[in-house]
Amino acid sequence: MTVLPYSSVLTSGTAYLSLSFGTPVIAPRAGLLSEVIEDGVNGFLYPVADQSYLELALHRYLNLPLAERAILRRGAAETAARLDWKEAGAAVANAFSVASGIAGLGTGA
């Protein structure tokens, strides 16, 4: 398991790298992480506004039976197989496009 205790984040290379090794990720529901990490599928998300939820997410993972941990690892590997840097770059560009009001940054237009 990889734990990302960010209080503010757009995206994380550590999250992508962890997923590529089939490692579930615990991360805040913030930035693009909430588009990559699917709660209960390839890791767990917690509300960024209250870091005490990070502790709950850790307990949630640590109390899982081994078979359910294996499902999360499989989900992490499957997520990594679907992602590539072109897609990640387009997602970041789209986020900037939405934030700035400039259309088409992530579309190649």
C-alpha positions, 0 to 999 in steps of 0.5 A, spaced: 500 500 500 502 507 498 499 512 502 499 519 500 498 524 505 497 530 501 493 536 504 493 539 497 495 536 490 493 536 483 496 529 481 502 524 483 507 521 479 508 516 486 500 514 485 501 512 478 508 508 479 505 505 485 499 503 481 504 500 475 507 495 481 499 493 482 500 497 489 493 500 492 493 507 493 490 511 499 490 518 497 486 524 498 479 526 494 483 531 491 485 534 484 486 528 479 487 523 484 480 522 485 479 521 477 485 515 478 484 512 485 477 508 485 475 507 492 475 500 494 477 498 487 484 500 486 485 503 493 481 508 498 480 515 498 479 520 504 476 527 504 482 532 504 479 537 509 479 532 515 486 528 515 483 524 521 479 520 515 486 518 513 487 514 519 480 511 518 482 509 511 489 506 513 484 502 518 480 500 513 485 497 508 489 494 514 483 490 516 481 487 510 482 480 509 488 478 504 483 476 499 480 483 498 487 486 499 489 481 493 482 484 489 485 491 490 492 489 488 489 487 481 485 493 481 491 497 481 494 493 476 488 494 471 488 501 472 495 502 470 494 498 464 489 503 462 493 509 463 499 512 459 502 518 459 498 521 453 492 520 457 495 523 464 497 529 460 491 530 457 487 530 463 492 535 466 491 539 460 483 539 461 484 541 468 488 547 466 483 548 461 477 548 466 480 552 471 483 557 466 476 557 462 481 556 455 477 551 451 481 545 448 487 545 452 487 537 453 484 535 446 490 537 441 485 543 438 
